[in-house]
Amino acid sequence: MKATQLLFAVLVSLIFFSCEEKQLEPINISKGKPAPVSDVVVMYAPGGAILSFKLPPDDDVLAVKAVYKLSNGKVRESITSFYGDNLKIEGYNDTNEHEVLLYTVSRSQELSDPLLVKFTPPQESPLSKATRTMEISSDFGGAYYTWKTWIKYFLLQKCLWNLTMGKCRLPGL
């Protein structure tokens, strides 16, 4: 009897004293906009570039983000943590001048002022070179694709087919 009364008293006290409302606060308090990166060096690559930079001497920096627009109008982002010191920009199928905006991201997700970097890829992308040299021949119940690449670059080829009323056709056609 005394054990059940003691257990009941403990449970009641736990219910009354453990129901404390917590005030929700941000994990990281904002210290303002972070400083932008410095000493940006552009290393050219086919269809893009590799941007090396120096982080600001601020312990609030979480990442560096690059925002750029491809030739087809799509906006892409490339992000690296504060452990990295470079970003890979890729996806350009031409040799025109392109612009990249570099931002420093703080731990409270605030962006620094953008740093504009311009570069011109020396060669078109390996993908556009491969599509110009692609040959398709018949194979046992399918197709056999071959193409030439002059540099060692990983290319992935994926075929997507829609099945409509028993006939295969390429998506979008």
PEJO-V460225 format. One record per residue. N is the residue number from 1. RES is the residue in one small letter. PSI is psi in radians with two decimals (999 if undefined). BURIAL is I if it has 9 or more other C-alpha atoms within 8 Angstrom, else O. D_CENTER is the distance of its C-alpha to the mean C-alpha in Angstrom with 1 decimal. Layout:
BEGIN
N_RES_PSI_BURIAL_D_CENTER ; N_RES_PSI_BURIAL_D_CENTER
END
This chain:
BEGIN
1_m_-0.80_O_64.0 ; 2_k_-0.58_O_63.0 ; 3_a_-0.72_O_59.8 ; 4_t_-0.62_O_58.7 ; 5_q_-0.69_O_59.5 ; 6_l_-0.75_O_57.6 ; 7_l_-0.72_O_54.6 ; 8_f_-0.73_O_54.8 ; 9_a_-0.70_O_55.0 ; 10_v_-0.78_O_52.0 ; 11_l_-0.72_O_49.9 ; 12_v_-0.75_O_51.1 ; 13_s_-0.64_O_50.3 ; 14_l_-0.70_O_46.8 ; 15_i_-0.77_O_46.2 ; 16_f_-0.67_O_47.6 ; 17_f_-0.28_O_46.0 ; 18_s_-0.18_O_42.6 ; 19_c_1.28_O_41.9 ; 20_e_2.25_O_40.5 ; 21_e_2.29_O_37.9 ; 22_k_2.51_O_34.9 ; 23_q_2.12_O_33.6 ; 24_l_2.24_O_29.8 ; 25_e_2.73_O_28.2 ; 26_p_2.60_O_24.7 ; 27_i_-0.76_O_23.7 ; 28_n_2.27_O_23.0 ; 29_i_2.36_O_25.3 ; 30_s_2.32_O_23.9 ; 31_k_0.28_O_25.2 ; 32_g_-3.10_O_24.3 ; 33_k_2.39_I_21.8 ; 34_p_2.81_I_20.4 ; 35_a_2.60_I_21.4 ; 36_p_2.90_I_19.2 ; 37_v_2.86_I_18.3 ; 38_s_3.03_O_21.1 ; 39_d_0.93_O_22.3 ; 40_v_2.24_I_19.5 ; 41_v_2.29_O_20.2 ; 42_v_2.13_I_19.0 ; 43_m_2.09_O_19.3 ; 44_y_2.53_I_19.5 ; 45_a_2.71_I_18.3 ; 46_p_2.13_I_19.2 ; 47_g_0.21_I_17.1 ; 48_g_-2.63_I_15.0 ; 49_a_2.87_I_15.2 ; 50_i_2.10_I_14.2 ; 51_l_2.08_I_14.6 ; 52_s_2.58_I_16.5 ; 53_f_2.98_I_17.5 ; 54_k_2.25_I_19.6 ; 55_l_2.64_I_18.7 ; 56_p_2.65_I_21.4 ; 57_p_1.02_O_23.9 ; 58_d_2.27_O_23.0 ; 59_d_-0.04_O_22.6 ; 60_d_-0.07_O_20.8 ; 61_v_2.28_I_17.5 ; 62_l_-0.71_I_14.6 ; 63_a_3.00_I_11.6 ; 64_v_2.33_I_10.9 ; 65_k_2.36_I_8.6 ; 66_a_2.29_I_9.1 ; 67_v_2.23_I_9.8 ; 68_y_2.77_I_11.6 ; 69_k_2.26_I_13.6 ; 70_l_3.00_I_14.4 ; 71_s_-0.48_O_18.0 ; 72_n_0.05_O_18.2 ; 73_g_-0.15_O_17.2 ; 74_k_2.43_O_13.8 ; 75_v_2.27_O_11.4 ; 76_r_2.77_O_7.8 ; 77_e_2.60_O_5.4 ; 78_s_2.27_I_4.4 ; 79_i_2.47_I_5.2 ; 80_t_2.62_I_8.2 ; 81_s_3.10_O_11.0 ; 82_f_-0.14_I_14.5 ; 83_y_-0.42_O_15.5 ; 84_g_2.76_O_13.6 ; 85_d_0.32_I_15.2 ; 86_n_2.79_I_13.1 ; 87_l_2.46_I_10.0 ; 88_k_2.16_I_9.9 ; 89_i_2.13_I_10.2 ; 90_e_2.86_O_11.3 ; 91_g_0.11_O_12.8 ; 92_y_2.24_I_16.0 ; 93_n_0.38_I_19.2 ; 94_d_3.14_I_21.6 ; 95_t_0.58_I_22.9 ; 96_n_2.91_O_23.0 ; 97_e_2.39_O_22.0 ; 98_h_2.75_O_18.5 ; 99_e_2.48_I_17.3 ; 100_v_2.36_I_14.2 ; 101_l_2.13_I_14.2 ; 102_l_2.26_I_13.4 ; 103_y_2.54_I_13.5 ; 104_t_2.34_I_14.5 ; 105_v_2.24_I_13.8 ; 106_s_3.01_I_16.8 ; 107_r_-0.39_I_17.4 ; 108_s_0.34_O_18.7 ; 109_q_0.51_O_15.5 ; 110_e_2.47_I_17.3 ; 111_l_2.52_I_15.9 ; 112_s_3.09_I_18.1 ; 113_d_2.49_I_19.7 ; 114_p_2.57_O_17.5 ; 115_l_2.07_I_18.3 ; 116_l_2.22_O_18.7 ; 117_v_2.25_O_18.2 ; 118_k_2.48_O_19.8 ; 119_f_2.79_I_19.9 ; 120_t_2.01_I_21.4 ; 121_p_2.38_I_20.2 ; 122_p_-0.44_I_23.4 ; 123_q_2.78_I_23.1 ; 124_e_2.95_I_21.6 ; 125_s_2.71_I_18.9 ; 126_p_-0.50_I_20.2 ; 127_l_-0.77_O_19.6 ; 128_s_-0.56_I_21.9 ; 129_k_-0.70_I_24.4 ; 130_a_-0.66_I_24.4 ; 131_t_-0.50_O_25.0 ; 132_r_-0.48_O_28.0 ; 133_t_0.11_O_29.6 ; 134_m_2.38_I_28.9 ; 135_e_2.39_O_32.1 ; 136_i_2.18_O_32.7 ; 137_s_2.81_O_35.9 ; 138_s_2.62_O_37.4 ; 139_d_-3.13_O_37.2 ; 140_f_1.68_O_38.8 ; 141_g_0.35_O_37.8 ; 142_g_-2.63_O_34.6 ; 143_a_2.63_I_33.1 ; 144_y_2.07_O_32.4 ; 145_y_2.35_O_29.7 ; 146_t_2.56_O_29.9 ; 147_w_2.88_I_28.2 ; 148_k_2.39_O_28.4 ; 149_t_2.46_I_25.7 ; 150_w_-0.22_O_27.0 ; 151_i_2.75_O_24.2 ; 152_k_1.89_O_22.8 ; 153_y_2.36_O_19.4 ; 154_f_2.11_O_18.0 ; 155_l_2.38_O_18.5 ; 156_l_2.24_O_18.3 ; 157_q_2.18_O_20.9 ; 158_k_2.27_O_21.1 ; 159_c_2.21_O_24.1 ; 160_l_2.28_O_24.2 ; 161_w_2.46_O_27.7 ; 162_n_2.41_O_29.3 ; 163_l_1.90_O_32.7 ; 164_t_2.02_O_35.0 ; 165_m_0.74_O_38.7 ; 166_g_0.03_O_38.7 ; 167_k_2.36_O_37.2 ; 168_c_2.46_O_33.8 ; 169_r_2.73_I_31.9 ; 170_l_2.52_O_28.5 ; 171_p_2.43_O_26.2 ; 172_g_-0.12_O_26.6 ; 173_l_999_O_30.0
END
